[in-house]
């Protein structure tokens, strides 16, 4: 159930980014790497801290949630594979942060 909540929150986040920025694909916005991606990383860390197990999955879920949002707001094109690869690369730091946040919470919860 917690992973479903992370999925829903991530989809809402990326849909909100698309609506707020007016971009069909979140990564097309000029502020993606300076504002939007760091916000996604923060969401990944917060989600990872809330999970009991598989905290790293929160980072992957948050970053890969861009793909269905993009498919709903834009047409699928030949560049879909590139978008999936891009999301995979962006998910690596997100997974690490989510895992670290989860481990940090577990370590501080026991004390």
C-alpha positions as CSV (number, residue, x, y, z in Angstrom):
1,X,0.0,0.0,0.0
2,X,2.7,2.6,0.8
3,X,4.3,2.1,-2.7
4,X,0.9,2.9,-4.2
5,X,0.7,6.1,-2.2
6,X,4.2,7.0,-3.5
7,X,3.0,6.3,-7.1
8,X,-0.1,8.5,-6.7
9,X,1.9,11.3,-5.1
10,X,4.5,11.2,-7.8
11,X,2.0,11.2,-10.6
12,X,0.2,14.2,-9.0
13,X,3.6,15.9,-8.6
14,X,4.6,15.5,-12.3
15,X,1.1,16.3,-13.5
16,X,1.3,19.5,-11.4
17,X,4.6,20.3,-12.9
18,X,3.2,19.9,-16.4
19,X,0.2,22.1,-15.6
20,X,2.2,24.7,-13.8
21,X,4.9,25.0,-16.4
22,X,2.7,24.5,-19.4
23,X,5.1,21.9,-20.7
24,X,3.9,18.6,-22.0
25,X,7.1,16.9,-20.9
26,X,8.4,18.0,-17.5
27,X,12.0,17.9,-18.6
28,X,11.4,20.4,-21.4
29,X,11.1,23.3,-19.0
30,X,14.1,25.6,-18.7
31,X,14.2,25.3,-14.9
32,X,14.0,21.5,-14.9
33,X,17.5,20.8,-13.7
34,X,17.7,23.7,-11.3
35,X,14.2,23.7,-9.7
36,X,12.0,20.8,-10.8
37,X,14.5,17.9,-10.6
38,X,15.7,19.0,-7.2
39,X,12.1,19.1,-6.0
40,X,11.7,15.6,-7.4
41,X,14.8,14.5,-5.5
42,X,13.3,16.0,-2.3
43,X,10.1,14.1,-2.9
44,X,12.1,10.9,-3.5
45,X,14.0,11.4,-0.2
46,X,10.8,12.2,1.7
47,X,9.0,9.2,0.2
48,X,12.0,6.9,1.0
49,X,12.0,8.1,4.6
50,X,8.4,7.1,5.0
51,X,8.8,3.6,3.7
52,X,9.7,0.7,5.9
53,X,11.3,-1.5,3.2
54,X,12.7,-1.0,-0.3
55,X,13.2,2.7,0.3
56,X,15.3,3.0,-2.9
57,X,12.1,2.1,-4.9
58,X,10.6,5.5,-4.0
59,X,13.3,7.3,-6.0
60,X,12.6,5.1,-9.1
61,X,8.9,5.5,-8.8
62,X,9.1,9.3,-8.5
63,X,11.4,9.7,-11.5
64,X,9.6,7.1,-13.7
65,X,6.3,8.7,-13.0
66,X,7.2,11.4,-15.5
67,X,6.7,8.8,-18.3
68,X,3.0,8.2,-17.8
69,X,2.4,11.9,-17.3
70,X,4.2,12.6,-20.6
71,X,2.2,9.9,-22.4
72,X,-1.1,11.5,-21.2
73,X,-0.1,15.1,-22.0
74,X,1.8,14.5,-25.2
75,X,1.8,11.9,-27.9
76,X,4.0,8.9,-27.8
77,X,6.8,9.4,-30.3
78,X,10.0,7.7,-31.4
79,X,11.7,9.6,-28.6
80,X,9.8,7.7,-25.9
81,X,12.8,5.3,-25.6
82,X,15.1,8.3,-25.0
83,X,12.7,9.6,-22.4
84,X,12.7,6.3,-20.6
85,X,16.5,6.2,-20.6
86,X,16.6,9.8,-19.4
87,X,14.2,8.9,-16.5
88,X,16.4,5.9,-15.7
89,X,19.5,8.0,-15.5
90,X,17.8,10.6,-13.4
91,X,16.4,7.9,-11.0
92,X,19.9,6.8,-9.9
93,X,20.5,9.8,-7.6
94,X,16.9,9.7,-6.6
95,X,17.1,6.1,-5.6
96,X,20.3,6.8,-3.6
97,X,18.7,9.7,-1.7
98,X,15.5,7.7,-1.0
99,X,17.6,4.8,0.3
100,X,19.7,7.1,2.5
101,X,16.7,9.0,3.8
102,X,15.1,5.6,4.7
103,X,18.2,4.3,6.4
104,X,18.6,7.6,8.3
105,X,15.0,7.5,9.6
106,X,15.4,3.8,10.6
107,X,18.6,4.6,12.5
108,X,17.0,7.6,14.3
109,X,13.8,5.8,15.0
110,X,15.5,3.1,17.1
111,X,17.2,5.6,19.5
